[in-house]
Amino acid sequence: MAINRRQFIQASASSLAATSVVACGGNDDVEIDTSLPVGPYNAMSTAEEVTQGIDLTGKTALVTGCNSGIGYETMRVLALRGAHVFGTGRTLEKAQQACASVEGKTTPLALELSDFDSCVACARAFAAQSNSLDMLIPNAGIGSFTDFELINGIEKIFVVNYLGHVVLTMNLLPQVQAADRGRIVHVGSRMGYMSAPEEGIDFDNLRGEAEFDAFEAYGRSKLANALFSLKLSRMLDPTKTTSNVVHPGFVDSNIGRNADGIVGFFYNTVANILKKDVDEGAATQVYVATNPLLEGVSGAYFEDCNPVKINTANHVFDVALADRLWSETQAMLGNYIQVQMPS
Ligand SMILES: NC(=O)c1ccc[n+]([C@@H]2O[C@H](COP(=O)([O-])OP(=O)(O)OC[C@H]3O[C@@H](n4cnc5c(N)ncnc54)[C@H](OP(=O)(O)O)[C@@H]3O)[C@@H](O)[C@H]2O)c1
């Protein structure tokens, strides 16, 4: 895939920014939001560490993208702590293989996010086996090393990372609400404020109208994850169900391994020393899904296991943009989402 200079600089910049997070446990772009509960964990914490002493017996979780990277580790640790984890793969075979390889109670489900019928079917398959869902972690995703493609007329990264998960989440909402204190933990990225278009979501470019910039497209999709989390948190207020979004960190996984050209070289060599391992990469979402301290916390954004405020220009907490994205999303998804106002 051809890349331009801007993409290379962005890749380098985000990796360098990740360095400061990993090495120093902080960076200038964000600061811990002390108005929210803050635990003892940081960039070096692992998913096992953040769940030490937490018994998830009797709880259910659904993790998308369970066969690889951060999703696999998330499923593994939640199951290790006693949860019944439903893990999704793009095929049932992939999910079965992953589920069979971890200790604890797991159930494989098929989910292809670019196929909205598959998203609805996945939610129905879950509902056929469980009445309630304590932890929904829409984790699967494709990265910024993705070529331009339209799926049903809409840009592919936006479809896979955002729209497919909206269909899944909205169709699982009754089960999440049936849980005692259901938590939805969206997996976003710092790229949602580092490489999204200046206006946040460029609604006039969702169908490939302008020149394709894969880094911007990825940033847009991850910002959309964050805005959906924000919108859901407001729709769910004042119920006991919460919605938050996390950045896992710069993590060694398959998402960038297949990149080619100079970015691929950079990603697979120099950047290796900057990356978190998946046990650290899964920590933030596992922490937000399980920690008792966060009961009732909703609409927040987390990095390195802490709620953070972003000090640079961003749209992550932009309520007006979240409202607009939600109405455009409803128009795009039509009958795939039946919005029932939470009670
Ligand atoms: N790694 C990082 O540095 C980083 C940084 C920020 C955010 N994130 C986010 O973390 C999440 C997990 O990524 P990862 O790093 O663990 O990457 P990964 O190892 O590549 O895992 C991605 C998972 O998503 C699945 N997936 C891809 N396309 C799909 C589709 N169309 N339908 C259903 N599932 C699909 C993959 O399935 P297959 O294996 O079958 O393709 C895989 O299970 C993503 O949302 C990513 O954006 C990662």
The ligand as a Tripos MOL2 file, in Angstrom:
@<TRIPOS>MOLECULE
LIG
   48    52     1     0     0
SMALL
NO_CHARGES

@<TRIPOS>ATOM
      1 N1         -2.8770   -2.5660   19.0130 N.am      1 LIG1
      2 C1         -2.8930   -1.2640   19.2320 C.2       1 LIG1
      3 O1         -1.8430   -0.5950   19.3040 O.2       1 LIG1
      4 C2         -4.2020   -0.5590   19.4210 C.ar      1 LIG1
      5 C3         -4.1720    0.8080   19.7760 C.ar      1 LIG1
      6 C4         -5.3740    1.4610   19.9560 C.ar      1 LIG1
      7 C5         -6.5720    0.7810   19.8040 C.ar      1 LIG1
      8 N2         -6.5650   -0.5400   19.4400 N.ar      1 LIG1
      9 C6         -7.8580   -1.2120   19.2730 C.3       1 LIG1
     10 O2         -7.8570   -2.4350   19.9780 O.3       1 LIG1
     11 C7         -8.7930   -3.3160   19.3680 C.3       1 LIG1
     12 C8         -8.2000   -4.7070   19.2590 C.3       1 LIG1
     13 O3         -7.1390   -4.6560   18.3370 O.3       1 LIG1
     14 P1         -5.8370   -5.5610   18.4520 P.3       1 LIG1
     15 O4         -4.6980   -4.6240   18.6050 O.co2     1 LIG1
     16 O5         -6.0210   -6.6390   19.4320 O.co2     1 LIG1
     17 O6         -5.7670   -6.1230   16.9560 O.3       1 LIG1
     18 P2         -5.8050   -7.6060   16.3520 P.3       1 LIG1
     19 O7         -4.8620   -8.4950   17.0630 O.co2     1 LIG1
     20 O8         -5.6440   -7.4200   14.8940 O.co2     1 LIG1
     21 O9         -7.2820   -8.0990   16.6700 O.3       1 LIG1
     22 C9         -8.3890   -7.5630   15.9660 C.3       1 LIG1
     23 C10        -9.5600   -8.4880   16.1120 C.3       1 LIG1
     24 O10       -10.6600   -7.9270   15.3820 O.3       1 LIG1
     25 C11       -11.1740   -8.9280   14.5050 C.3       1 LIG1
     26 N3        -11.7790   -8.3670   13.3120 N.ar      1 LIG1
     27 C12       -11.1580   -7.7010   12.3080 C.ar      1 LIG1
     28 N4        -12.0370   -7.4160   11.3190 N.ar      1 LIG1
     29 C13       -13.2320   -7.9190   11.7230 C.ar      1 LIG1
     30 C14       -14.5070   -7.9660   11.1370 C.ar      1 LIG1
     31 N5        -14.7600   -7.4580    9.9130 N.pl3     1 LIG1
     32 N6        -15.5220   -8.5680   11.8170 N.ar      1 LIG1
     33 C15       -15.3020   -9.1190   13.0310 C.ar      1 LIG1
     34 N7        -14.1060   -9.1160   13.6420 N.ar      1 LIG1
     35 C16       -13.0750   -8.5230   12.9900 C.ar      1 LIG1
     36 C17        -9.9600   -9.7710   14.1370 C.3       1 LIG1
     37 O11       -10.3610  -10.9970   13.5670 O.3       1 LIG1
     38 P3         -9.3270  -11.7600   12.5540 P.3       1 LIG1
     39 O12        -8.1790  -12.2010   13.3900 O.co2     1 LIG1
     40 O13       -10.1380  -12.8820   12.0160 O.co2     1 LIG1
     41 O14        -8.9510  -10.7560   11.5080 O.co2     1 LIG1
     42 C18        -9.3230   -9.8880   15.5090 C.3       1 LIG1
     43 O15        -9.9780  -10.8500   16.2730 O.3       1 LIG1
     44 C19        -9.1940   -2.6730   18.0350 C.3       1 LIG1
     45 O16       -10.4570   -2.0650   18.1760 O.3       1 LIG1
     46 C20        -8.1360   -1.6060   17.8340 C.3       1 LIG1
     47 O17        -8.5930   -0.5140   17.0720 O.3       1 LIG1
     48 C21        -5.4100   -1.2260   19.2600 C.ar      1 LIG1
@<TRIPOS>BOND
     1     1     2 1
     2     2     3 2
     3     2     4 1
     4     4     5 ar
     5     4    48 ar
     6     5     6 ar
     7     6     7 ar
     8     7     8 ar
     9     8     9 1
    10     8    48 ar
    11     9    10 1
    12     9    46 1
    13    10    11 1
    14    11    12 1
    15    11    44 1
    16    12    13 1
    17    13    14 1
    18    14    15 2
    19    14    16 1
    20    14    17 1
    21    17    18 1
    22    18    19 2
    23    18    20 1
    24    18    21 1
    25    21    22 1
    26    22    23 1
    27    23    24 1
    28    23    42 1
    29    24    25 1
    30    25    26 1
    31    25    36 1
    32    26    27 ar
    33    26    35 ar
    34    27    28 ar
    35    28    29 ar
    36    29    30 ar
    37    29    35 ar
    38    30    31 1
    39    30    32 ar
    40    32    33 ar
    41    33    34 ar
    42    34    35 ar
    43    36    37 1
    44    36    42 1
    45    37    38 1
    46    38    39 2
    47    38    40 1
    48    38    41 1
    49    42    43 1
    50    44    45 1
    51    44    46 1
    52    46    47 1
@<TRIPOS>SUBSTRUCTURE
     1 LIG1         1 GROUP 0 **** ****
